[in-house]
C-alpha cells in the first residue's frame, strides 16, 4: 500500500488529489505511475461524475477505473468544517495538492492556496483551470474540446477549404494533465533542494497551444495564419491517409525523393517517379491533387495492413490507420507490457493502459483503482494517527462518508 | 530562482520530440548543451517556418522555438574524435536526451547496460516512435504514421464522415510534442531521485505509447472489455449537438450536454419558439439524431449574426460552454494570454527581436520561461569542459 515498496523516482512523495473527471486525475495517475503515493479525497456527497455516470455501482465504474489505477481513496466530506480540517491535516503529511475543481471552488471550500500554505508552508499546490487561475477570462469554464478550440489547435485540423473539424472530442484533458505533472515534478525538485514549496497554476488552453508552438511561431515570424489543410504537409508529398479495401485506411508519408521512387515502383508505375509533374518535391506539391488521386486509386485495391508491410519493406513510411479493434489487439503494445494486469481490491485481475515510458528503475504498477474510501483506515490511522475511537467519531458525524 | 538551476543536460536528439523534451527542462532553468552536426547543425534548422520564407541555418522558426535557452556545440559523432569528446562530456552532465536508433546508441556506448556500467549516475532518455526495438513493419514512420498507429488518427475528427479520410493531428508535430512532455516528466522525476540516490536511470519513451496512453479514459475501458471495439470511426465519440460552427467572423465551439446548458442556451437565444419543441432534459435523456440535427441548424442560423468573442462572452455569463475557435493571431491579441504573459520577447542575432510562446504553467517561486533565444550553430564550441568539473548536485542535507 505504501509508495515506498513500489520503487520509482517519486517514491516517498505523497500527493493529495481534489480532482474531478479526467485532467486532474490523469496528473495524479502519471505521478502514481512514477512511484508517488496518490490519495484521492472523495465523498458520497460530491462524487466524481466518472464514478456514477452510466453505471449502477460506484466501485465498478469503468471510466473511473481507467484514469485512477494505483491510487488510494479516502472519504472526507470537504463541504463540512471538520472535513476541511481533516484535509488540512492530511496536507500537513503530504508534499503536493492537486485540484481541478471549478474556478473559485477550493477557495469557497476553505482550501485555497493561502489557507493550505498556512497549514503546510512548503506545500506544492497545483491548480488546474481552463484558462489558469487568474486573468480576465479565468471565470470561463469548458470541457476538453473548448481548450483545444481556444488554444488555436482546433483551427488546424480539418479538410482543405472547409470549416475546421478539430481533433477527436476526447483530446486535451490528458495532455493538460501531463503538462501539470511536469510542472509539479519540477517544483518537487526545487523543494527538495531549497525547502521551498509554491503555487503552480496550469492553464489547459496554454497547454494546447504548446502542442502547435511552431505554427504559432509562423505567425510571430511572418504573420502567416495557418488554417487546416487536410492531411497535407509542406515538406512531404505524398503525405496523407488513403482508402483501402473494406473501408480501411492507410497513412503514407513520403519524406524523400527516393522513398517516392520506391513507392512508385511498388505501385507498378515506376514512370511516375520520372514524370515531370512528380519528379521533385516542389513538383509533387504543385500537382498534389492528381498525385493523391493516383495513389488513392491504387491503395483502394489493397488491404491496409499487408500494403503497409509491403511499403515498409521498401523503406516507405506507411502504417494502417488503426481502428479500436486493431489498437486493443496490437501485439507490439502487448509485448512491451503497455497493456498489463493489475490486481483489483476484490482480488480479481484487470488489464490497464500503462504509461508511455519504460524505466530501468521505475515504479511497479500493480493495483487497480480504489473503491470509495478503500484506504480510510490507512489514511486516518497510519497517516493521520487517529485512534479507532476518533475514527468512529468521524464516521458517526458523517465526515468520512 | 529557477526550479532546475544547476542541472546540466546533454542533448543529442535531432528531432522535434527530443528537442522539445530538452526545451521543457530548459524553461525551468536547466542548462541544455545541444550537440549538433558540424556545418549544417540539427536537421530541424532545415525545417519551416523560415524568417521571410528564406531557408538558412539560422532562419528556422521551428528551431528557434524548440531551442530557446540552449547552448550549441558542434561535434562529429561519426568520428573517433567526436566520440571521445562525447565520452568526456558525459562526465560533466546529469542527463542525456536522445532520439536515435538502438544501434546508434550502442555505437555511442549509451545502451541501458553500458550506461548502468560506465555512467551509473547518468539519466539517459531515449525517444522513439515505437520503442528502441520497433517491429519489422514499423521501421519507418513520420508523425502522421505514428498518430494513425495510436487510435487517435482513425477517430479524428469526431463525427467523421466515413467516406472522407481520417485526419492528421493539429500541425506537423503533435505526436512529437506529446512524447516530449512525457520524456521531460521522466527525466525531471529521475533527476529528482538521482540527486539524492546518486543513481541514474535509462528511460525509453515510445511516441505511440504516449499517444495511446493519452486516450486512457476510452482505451482502458476497451482493453478491459467494458466498451465495444470495432471498425467504426465514431468509437471514441460522444453523442450530442456539440461541435464547431461558423459565425460572423470565424468559428465557435459549443458544448451542450446538460439541462442547465439548455436553459442557458434558451436565455442566450432569447427564448426562441423552436426550443419549445424539445424536452428540457433531451440532452441527457432523449438525444436523438433528429433533434441533434435540428438543434445544430438553429444554432448555425443564430450564429450568422454573431461575432465569436462577443458570443462567447455572452454565453459564458449564462453558463453556456461556448468558446471562440481561435487562430494564432487571436492568441497574440488575447487579453488572457497578455495578462498571463504567455508570449515573451527574445532577441536573436539573425531573427531579431521576436515574441515566443512560453509555457502553460505559472510557478510562484520559480517562474518558468525561455530567457535566451536559440543558439547560433556552434556558438559554444569553445565550452571548457574541464572548467565545468563535476556536475553540481545541490543536495540539501
Interface residues (C-beta under 8 A of the other chain):
Chain A: X9 X10 X11 X22 X26 X29 X30 X34 X62 X63 X65 X66 X67 X131 X132 X133 X134 X135 X136 X137 X138 X139 X140 X141 X142 X143 X145 X146 X148 X149 X150 X151 X152 X153 X154 X155 X156 X157 X158 X159 X163 X164 X165 X166 X167 X168 X169 X170 X171 X173 X174 X175 X176 X178 X179 X180 X181 X182 X183 X185 X186 X187 X188 X189 X190 X192 X193 X194 X195 X196 X197 X198 X199 X200 X201 X202 X203 X204 X205 X206 X207 X209 X210 X211 X212 X213 X214 X215 X216 X217 X218 X219 X220 X221 X222 X224 X225 X226 X227 X230 X231 X233 X234 X235 X236 X239 X240 X241 X242 X243 X247 X248 X249 X251 X252 X253 X255 X259 X308 X309 X312 X315 X316 X317 X318 X319 X320 X321 X322 X323 X324 X325 X327 X328 X331 X332 X333 X336 X338 X339 X350 X351 X352 X353 X354 X355 X356 X357 X358 X359 X360 X361 X362
Chain B: X1 X3 X4 X6 X16 X24 X25 X28 X47 X48 X49 X50 X51 X52 X53 X61 X62 X64 X65 X66 X112 X116 X130 X131 X134 X135 X136 X137 X138 X139 X140 X141 X142 X143 X144 X145 X146 X147 X148 X149 X150 X151 X152 X153 X154 X155 X156 X157 X158 X160 X162 X164 X165 X166 X167 X168 X169 X170 X171 X172 X173 X174 X177 X178 X179 X181 X182 X183 X184 X185 X186 X188 X189 X190 X191 X192 X193 X194 X195 X196 X199 X201 X202 X203 X204 X205 X206 X207 X208 X209 X210 X211 X212 X213 X214 X215 X216 X217 X218 X219 X220 X221 X222 X223 X224 X226 X227 X228 X229 X230 X231 X232 X233 X235 X236 X237 X238 X242 X244 X245 X246 X251 X252 X253 X255 X312 X316 X321 X323 X324 X325 X326 X327 X328 X329 X330 X331 X332 X334 X335 X336 X337 X339 X340 X342 X343 X351 X354 X355 X356 X357 X359 X360 X361 X362 X363 X364 X365 X366 X368 X394 X395 X396
